[in-house]
Amino acid sequence: MPSYLNKDLSSKRSKAALERLPVNPRRKKVSPDERKRVATACNQCNVRRIKCTGNQPCAQCAASKRDCKYPELLAKATVIKRELDKLVREHLTLKRRLGLIPELGPGLDSIKEAIGEPESQIAACPFSHLHADGGAPAPLEVELMVVDDYAESSTGGKMLVDGDGTYRFHGNTSGATFLDTIKDFVSTSAALLSEENTLYFQTVGSYQTLDSRPMILPPDQEVDPLDVPPPAQAVTMLNDVRRALTDGNGSYLCGGILYWPLGDLDSVLASIGRGQSPRQLALFHAAFAYATLLKGSGSQSRVEGQCGEMFYARARKLLGNPLDVHLYSMKDVPALTLLALYHIEGNRRDSASAFLSAAMNICRMHGVERGSSADPIEQRSFWTLYILDRWLSCLMGRIPSIWDEAIKLPLPRDIRGLPPAAGLKANVELSYISNFIVHSSYRGGLSVFGEDQKQDLPDGVQEAQRLLRRWKELIPNDMVLRMSEDLDSSEPVEGYENLDRALCSLHMAYNQLVILTIRPAFLSAVRKGVAAGFLGGPIFLVGDFGAYNHLRECAQAARANLFLGQWLVDFQYKLTLQDLHHVFNAAVIIAMYQMIFLNMRTKDTERISFALRVFDVEKKTGNEYAVDCYKVLYHISGLIGKLRPTIHCDWPQDSSAGTPAPLMSSDGTDLATGSESPEQMETRPSPPPVSLQARQQLEDWKNVADMALYSDGGCMLDK
């Protein structure tokens, strides 16, 4: 039949369907006894796909003398997905507390064991040493129909808009999500203090990125991929990259925490002269582009046209289109990975994600993650790709490019002719933990387990902390990887003049994960303190907060990172974007610490001032990321002296009122715990007046559960 006749016939049928009368609602319902077909067939009839009479035994089974059995009927219930998740978590928590099942391990290893996967396959996971064997959740005895409660449940993240009006999703672990929450807190606090709301904090719901802007690259006819810098300049630039990203030119005892096979450039050029493919030059051009960013420290040195675009264009021209997979091999993975890092440093995170996905796809094509390659360079290149993929996944709050359960490749080990593997292996293990946190935020493992205001951190967060402690326990006791615990001491730390940059970056990443798992609780405590100060009632005592000890641990990790950031600056190391976001997160935590803890540490004030100086220098280079961080730190540090009197009820009193000053702790401890006595309540000053709208916001801050920010999409991880 001609196609045009098919088209006409199809349109007529569609029209007839639209004109069809609806089903008569008064239509007689058929009783079960009068039905021509049974509701449930027996197992034998169901397998043979024949009509079942529905009796016991049915006619078919009776005639063939088969055992007639029907499937077990389960009661059905319709339940909101959020309520189902809560019931399942409470059920498992109670069983674990009663000792009926062991503690649940991370990832899907426990599920693998539950469905009967051989232990040899479970043990093949390279990260099994980080956690103990876990039990499996008991199967539900009721068949449940799960429905999504879109009206009340959170999306687990935020849709934020960039400067060009493009919306992008940022998950629970995203730093942009956390930054937006901090902006909202600062803006609300400024309004409560009757301060003018700055134009900057009217940008709540937006974030900065350059992904919507195309890179300004030189014309294609001007790009010569065989053109390299003069020998002396090339050596200097490669040494800068090795010092910042790899093995420190052989000086790092741990061997570095990332790996790129940056060999001898002269040998590569000689091989090209003998007729070999010039594609191997792409890795060097990517290194030259990144080295250009590392040198960008002068005024307006990070603006377009001065960020190594020519080197980037040469690398891209050599590699071609990443979608043409037939052009690529494992030898191209290091270049793609380094180009992704170049985009990260240039604040183009979505572009970096595209390069990392392309590189991971090449690895999957060659089965490297399954251990198919015996080449140690290819294996280390995969693990470097894995680290950056996990870090960006955590930074953006999005799922990674590959599951941990699919990886069977052994962890890096020492190979003759290559740098020591200790630093790289430790970084891979730390990246696994960060992925566990991201994975938990997607499956709801970090949600609250009850309405108790005095509860501890959620189980998922405590499991992440257990993994972090386990990681630190596995670090050897020598000075190759271990670091002193007393990094926030006011006295010089012995031996740190010889600290290598790779070790510094590794421990900053560890401290950052400690901060990220606790910072929602920190922000919740600050909100409750502000609400108590403006609404009146009992004075907020941080010692009564459910996660009080965790707040102190978080503050210690923040002080350690600011110490390490200061060390990098003192020893003339260029702070990368990863270093900057570690410094930013640490400074925000210390600022919040000074708001709610009674004792003020002079050293903490100096640390915040150091962070402000760092971002003040960086923003002058044209780095928009640094501009954003500087503005947030500037405003939140300015709130410390204004919110402390409100939270601790120590604002100046009107002498005519005759109200005595409140009783304050003078023992030098963080803050005394316990409730106020009636005498203290009578001497408490009246809170400042607030508007009806602000009062509603404060009531929400005061009454929400301590750990609610772990499940409302507000703030989970990196900036």
Secondary structure, DSSP 8 states (H G I E B T S, - for coil): --HHHHHHHHHHHHHHHHHS----TT-----GGG-SS-SS--HHHHHHT-----SSS-HHHHHHT----------EEEEEHHHHHHHHHHHHHHHHHTTSS----STTHHHHHHTT--HHHHHTSTTGGGS---------SSEEEEE--TTTS--SEEEEE-TTS-EEEEETT-HHHHHHHHHHHHHHHHHHTT----SGGGGTTB---STTS------GGG--TT----HHHHHHHHHHHHHHHSSGGGT-TT--SS------HHHHHHHHHTT--GGGHHHHHHHHHHHHHHT--STTTTSTTSSSHHHHHHHHHHH--TT-GGG--GGGHHHHHHHHHHHHHTT-HHHHHHHHHHHHHHHHHTTGGGT----HHHHHHHHHHHHHHHHHHHHHT---SS-GGG---------TTS--SHHHHHHHHHHHHHHHHHHHHHHTTTS-----TT--S-HHHHHHHHHHHHHHHHS-SSTTT---S-TT-SS--TTGGG--HHHHHHHHHHHHHHHHHHHHHHHHHHHHHHHHHHH-SS---GGGSTTHHHHHHHHHHHHHHHHHHHHHHHTT----HHHHHHHHHHHHHHHHHHHHSSS--HHHHHHHHHHHHHHHHHHTTT-HHHHHHHHHHHHHHHTHHHHHHHHTT-----GGGT--------SSSS---S---HHHHHH--------HHHHHHHHHHHHS-TTGGGTSSS--S--
